[in-house]
């Protein structure tokens, strides 16, 4: 993993507990609860529920969980923890690793809440959910890198929500993302979702690196002390 020295195998274990205490579990839990509540809509509708309704409900549920995940990097002690030996990439990755099992369990529950008879193709809708989550995390990492805010989650969540609404309303048809499984554009749309997922993961990785100016500053201080 970037930022982890081979000579320090205990670093992850040492950081796991203090980092877990700073993860915004309440925001993630509230968003996840809302998402699961939305996922029950097809069962509440009963026999009138359709595959289209189930697909849209799962998409909205994925956005709801992603809005909570946008707060993942909120840390009131950010400017204190920046001085610890562990690099930003390690701290960010550890937060993600702690939340990943929760996200997987939550999404599995959301899928199971949708009746099997109208459940959309699991692989395709899971790819969409993963891409939306990755976009939220990439936005959080970008906000942390480009600002000194200790709580960028609210702004990131707002931007993600606005982007989701605008994408539904204004996204060009020739690059359609939100299509039905029986649409001939389903496969092409999920190629685009794959590109979005990879791009978001790349932004997350790049923004997890320490700013160059910080390392230059440390180098300058070392040179002055020598």
C-alpha positions in Angstrom: 0.0 0.0 0.0 1.2 3.5 -0.7 2.7 5.2 2.3 3.2 2.1 4.3 6.8 1.0 5.1 7.6 -2.7 4.9 9.5 -2.3 8.2 6.4 -1.1 10.0 3.8 -3.9 9.7 2.1 -2.9 12.9 1.1 0.6 11.6 -2.3 -0.5 10.4 -3.2 -2.2 13.6 -2.0 0.8 15.7 -4.1 3.2 13.6 -7.2 1.1 13.2 -8.9 1.9 16.6 -8.2 5.7 16.7 -9.2 6.1 13.0 -12.4 4.1 13.6 -13.4 6.5 16.3 -13.2 9.4 13.9 -15.2 7.8 11.1 -18.6 9.6 10.8 -20.6 6.5 11.5 -23.8 8.5 12.3 -23.9 10.2 8.9 -23.2 6.9 7.2 -25.7 5.0 9.3 -28.4 7.6 8.7 -27.8 7.6 4.9 -27.8 3.8 4.9 -31.0 3.6 6.9 -32.7 6.0 4.4 -31.4 3.9 1.5 -32.8 0.7 3.0 -36.1 2.4 3.7 -36.3 3.5 0.0 -35.4 -0.1 -1.1 -38.6 -1.4 0.6 -40.8 0.7 -1.7 -41.4 -2.2 -4.3 -42.6 -4.5 -1.4 -44.9 -1.8 -0.1 -46.4 -1.2 -3.6 -47.1 -5.0 -3.8 -48.2 -6.6 -7.0 -48.2 -3.3 -8.9 -44.4 -2.9 -8.5 -42.5 -3.1 -11.7 -38.9 -3.8 -12.7 -38.5 -0.1 -13.6 -39.6 1.0 -10.2 -37.2 -1.5 -8.5 -34.3 -0.2 -10.7 -35.0 3.4 -9.9 -35.4 2.7 -6.2 -32.0 1.0 -6.0 -30.4 3.8 -7.9 -31.8 6.4 -5.5 -30.8 4.1 -2.5 -27.2 4.0 -3.9 -27.2 7.8 -4.1 -28.5 8.1 -0.5 -25.7 5.9 0.8 -23.1 7.8 -1.2 -24.3 11.0 0.3 -23.4 9.6 3.7 -20.1 8.3 2.5 -19.3 11.9 1.3 -18.6 12.6 5.0 -16.0 9.8 5.3 -13.0 12.1 5.4 -14.5 14.6 7.8 -12.1 14.9 10.7 -12.2 17.7 13.3 -8.6 16.7 14.3 -7.4 16.8 10.7 -4.7 19.4 11.3 -3.4 17.4 14.3 -3.3 14.0 12.6 -1.5 15.5 9.6 1.6 15.6 11.8 1.6 11.9 12.6 4.1 9.6 10.8 1.4 7.9 8.8 0.8 9.5 5.4 -2.5 10.8 4.2 -2.8 7.9 1.8 -2.7 5.4 4.7 -5.2 7.3 6.8 -7.6 7.7 3.8 -7.2 4.0 2.8 -7.8 2.8 6.4 -11.1 4.8 6.6 -12.2 3.2 3.4 -11.2 -0.3 4.6 -13.2 0.2 7.8 -16.3 1.3 5.9 -16.1 -1.2 3.0 -17.6 -4.2 4.8 -20.5 -1.9 6.0 -21.1 -0.8 2.4 -21.0 -4.3 1.1 -23.5 -5.6 3.8 -25.7 -2.6 3.2 -25.9 -3.1 -0.5 -26.6 -6.8 -0.1 -29.5 -6.0 2.2 -30.8 -3.4 -0.3 -30.8 -5.9 -3.1 -32.5 -8.5 -1.0 -35.3 -6.1 0.0 -36.3 -5.9 -3.7 -38.5 -8.9 -4.7 -36.5 -11.3 -6.8 -39.1 -11.3 -9.6 -38.5 -7.6 -10.4 -34.9 -7.3 -9.2 -32.8 -5.7 -11.9 -29.5 -7.4 -13.1 -27.4 -7.5 -10.0 -24.0 -7.0 -11.7 -25.1 -3.9 -13.7 -26.9 -2.1 -10.8 -24.0 -2.9 -8.4 -21.6 -1.4 -10.9 -23.7 1.8 -10.9 -23.8 1.8 -7.1 -20.0 1.3 -6.9 -19.4 4.2 -9.3 -21.6 6.6 -7.4 -19.9 5.6 -4.1 -16.5 6.1 -5.7 -17.5 9.5 -7.0 -18.5 10.5 -3.5 -15.2 9.4 -2.1 -13.3 11.0 -4.9 -15.1 14.3 -4.2 -14.2 14.0 -0.5 -10.6 13.3 -1.2 -10.4 16.2 -3.7 -12.0 18.6 -1.1 -9.5 17.5 1.5 -6.6 18.1 -0.8 -7.7 21.4 -2.1 -8.9 23.0 1.1 -8.1 23.2 4.8 -11.7 22.4 5.9 -12.0 19.7 8.6 -15.6 19.0 7.6 -15.9 19.1 3.8 -18.6 16.4 3.7 -21.6 18.7 3.6 -20.3 20.6 0.5 -19.3 17.3 -1.2 -22.7 15.7 -0.4 -24.5 18.8 -1.8 -22.4 18.8 -5.0 -23.0 15.0 -5.4 -26.8 15.4 -5.0 -26.9 18.4 -7.4 -24.8 16.4 -9.9 -27.1 13.4 -9.7 -30.2 15.6 -10.3 -28.6 17.4 -13.2 -27.3 14.1 -14.7 -30.9 12.8 -14.8 -32.2 15.9 -16.4 -29.5 17.1 -18.7 -27.2 14.1 -19.5 -27.0 13.7 -23.3 -29.0 10.8 -24.7 -26.1 9.6 -26.9 -24.1 9.0 -23.7 -27.0 7.6 -21.7 -26.3 6.2 -18.2 -29.7 5.6 -16.7 -31.2 3.0 -19.0 -33.5 0.0 -18.4 -32.2 -3.6 -18.6 -34.3 -4.2 -21.7 -32.8 -1.2 -23.5 -30.3 -2.0 -26.2 -28.0 0.7 -24.7 -27.7 -1.2 -21.4 -24.2 -2.7 -22.1 -22.9 0.6 -23.6 -24.2 2.5 -20.6 -22.4 0.2 -18.2 -19.2 0.6 -20.2 -19.5 4.3 -19.3 -20.2 3.5 -15.7 -17.0 1.5 -15.7 -15.1 4.5 -17.0 -16.6 6.7 -14.3 -15.7 4.2 -11.6 -12.1 4.0 -12.8 -11.8 7.7 -13.1 -13.2 8.2 -9.6 -10.8 5.7 -8.1 -7.9 7.4 -9.9 -8.9 10.8 -8.4 -9.1 9.2 -4.9 -5.6 7.7 -5.3 -4.1 11.0 -6.6 -5.7 13.1 -4.0 -4.6 10.8 -1.2 -1.0 11.8 -1.8 0.6 14.4 0.4 0.7 17.9 -1.2 4.1 18.6 -2.8 4.4 21.9 -1.0 4.2 20.1 2.4 7.1 17.8 1.5 9.1 20.7 0.2 8.5 22.6 3.4 9.7 19.6 5.4 12.7 19.3 3.2 13.5 23.0 3.7 13.2 22.6 7.5 15.6 19.6 7.5 18.1 21.5 5.4 18.0 24.5 7.8 18.5 22.2 10.8 21.5 20.4 9.3 
